[in-house]
Amino acid sequence: MSKRKNTLILTFIMGVLITAFALPLLSALGVPSFDVGLVALFGEGSIWALVLSLLLILSIALGVGKVIKSYT
């Protein structure tokens, strides 16, 4: 396999492993989930919670894309 493909696969596996260990740890430490935070900030059923969620997802996706491009 090419070096780029190996890097992408390794990045994906590391992301899955970090998520699998970090989310239960944060839950055990008592950190509220994202939806609880959104309801506390914007209230139930607010469109601004959806807008904020989409902006966060877009910024994470762009950041990951830049990191992958810088390594390949």
C-alpha positions as YAML, in Angstrom:
chain: A
units: angstrom
residues:
- id: 1
  name: MET
  ca: [0.00, 0.00, 0.00]
- id: 2
  name: SER
  ca: [1.06, 3.56, -0.53]
- id: 3
  name: LYS
  ca: [2.30, 5.74, 2.29]
- id: 4
  name: ARG
  ca: [-0.71, 8.07, 1.94]
- id: 5
  name: LYS
  ca: [-3.19, 5.22, 2.27]
- id: 6
  name: ASN
  ca: [-1.35, 3.84, 5.32]
- id: 7
  name: THR
  ca: [-1.44, 7.29, 6.93]
- id: 8
  name: LEU
  ca: [-5.18, 7.66, 6.29]
- id: 9
  name: ILE
  ca: [-5.95, 4.23, 7.70]
- id: 10
  name: LEU
  ca: [-3.78, 4.85, 10.77]
- id: 11
  name: THR
  ca: [-5.45, 8.23, 11.34]
- id: 12
  name: PHE
  ca: [-8.90, 6.64, 11.16]
- id: 13
  name: ILE
  ca: [-7.97, 3.84, 13.56]
- id: 14
  name: MET
  ca: [-6.43, 6.30, 16.03]
- id: 15
  name: GLY
  ca: [-9.57, 8.45, 15.90]
- id: 16
  name: VAL
  ca: [-11.82, 5.47, 16.62]
- id: 17
  name: LEU
  ca: [-9.64, 4.30, 19.51]
- id: 18
  name: ILE
  ca: [-9.37, 7.74, 21.07]
- id: 19
  name: THR
  ca: [-13.14, 8.19, 20.85]
- id: 20
  name: ALA
  ca: [-13.76, 4.74, 22.33]
- id: 21
  name: PHE
  ca: [-11.61, 5.55, 25.36]
- id: 22
  name: ALA
  ca: [-12.28, 9.29, 25.79]
- id: 23
  name: LEU
  ca: [-16.08, 9.36, 25.75]
- id: 24
  name: PRO
  ca: [-16.60, 6.78, 28.53]
- id: 25
  name: LEU
  ca: [-13.89, 8.46, 30.59]
- id: 26
  name: LEU
  ca: [-15.55, 11.86, 30.27]
- id: 27
  name: SER
  ca: [-18.91, 10.33, 31.14]
- id: 28
  name: ALA
  ca: [-17.42, 8.66, 34.23]
- id: 29
  name: LEU
  ca: [-15.92, 11.99, 35.30]
- id: 30
  name: GLY
  ca: [-19.37, 13.60, 35.16]
- id: 31
  name: VAL
  ca: [-18.93, 15.81, 32.11]
- id: 32
  name: PRO
  ca: [-22.38, 16.41, 30.59]
- id: 33
  name: SER
  ca: [-23.02, 15.26, 27.05]
- id: 34
  name: PHE
  ca: [-23.19, 17.66, 24.12]
- id: 35
  name: ASP
  ca: [-26.98, 17.61, 23.87]
- id: 36
  name: VAL
  ca: [-27.32, 18.52, 27.56]
- id: 37
  name: GLY
  ca: [-25.02, 21.48, 26.97]
- id: 38
  name: LEU
  ca: [-26.97, 22.62, 23.92]
- id: 39
  name: VAL
  ca: [-30.29, 22.48, 25.79]
- id: 40
  name: ALA
  ca: [-28.75, 24.43, 28.67]
- id: 41
  name: LEU
  ca: [-27.42, 27.10, 26.31]
- id: 42
  name: PHE
  ca: [-30.27, 27.50, 23.83]
- id: 43
  name: GLY
  ca: [-33.31, 25.78, 25.31]
- id: 44
  name: GLU
  ca: [-35.35, 22.87, 23.96]
- id: 45
  name: GLY
  ca: [-35.95, 22.84, 20.18]
- id: 46
  name: SER
  ca: [-33.92, 25.94, 19.31]
- id: 47
  name: ILE
  ca: [-32.68, 26.35, 15.73]
- id: 48
  name: TRP
  ca: [-29.49, 27.98, 17.07]
- id: 49
  name: ALA
  ca: [-28.45, 24.68, 18.63]
- id: 50
  name: LEU
  ca: [-28.61, 23.10, 15.19]
- id: 51
  name: VAL
  ca: [-26.64, 25.97, 13.65]
- id: 52
  name: LEU
  ca: [-23.94, 25.68, 16.31]
- id: 53
  name: SER
  ca: [-23.74, 21.91, 15.84]
- id: 54
  name: LEU
  ca: [-23.35, 22.27, 12.08]
- id: 55
  name: LEU
  ca: [-20.65, 24.92, 12.50]
- id: 56
  name: LEU
  ca: [-18.72, 22.70, 14.91]
- id: 57
  name: ILE
  ca: [-18.98, 19.70, 12.58]
- id: 58
  name: LEU
  ca: [-17.83, 21.80, 9.62]
- id: 59
  name: SER
  ca: [-14.87, 23.25, 11.53]
- id: 60
  name: ILE
  ca: [-13.79, 19.81, 12.73]
- id: 61
  name: ALA
  ca: [-14.06, 18.37, 9.22]
- id: 62
  name: LEU
  ca: [-12.01, 21.22, 7.74]
- id: 63
  name: GLY
  ca: [-9.40, 20.91, 10.50]
- id: 64
  name: VAL
  ca: [-9.04, 17.18, 9.97]
- id: 65
  name: GLY
  ca: [-8.76, 17.76, 6.23]
- id: 66
  name: LYS
  ca: [-5.94, 20.26, 6.74]
- id: 67
  name: VAL
  ca: [-4.08, 17.90, 9.08]
- id: 68
  name: ILE
  ca: [-4.36, 15.02, 6.62]
- id: 69
  name: LYS
  ca: [-3.15, 17.24, 3.75]
- id: 70
  name: SER
  ca: [-0.17, 18.40, 5.79]
- id: 71
  name: TYR
  ca: [0.91, 14.81, 6.50]
- id: 72
  name: THR
  ca: [0.52, 13.60, 2.92]
...
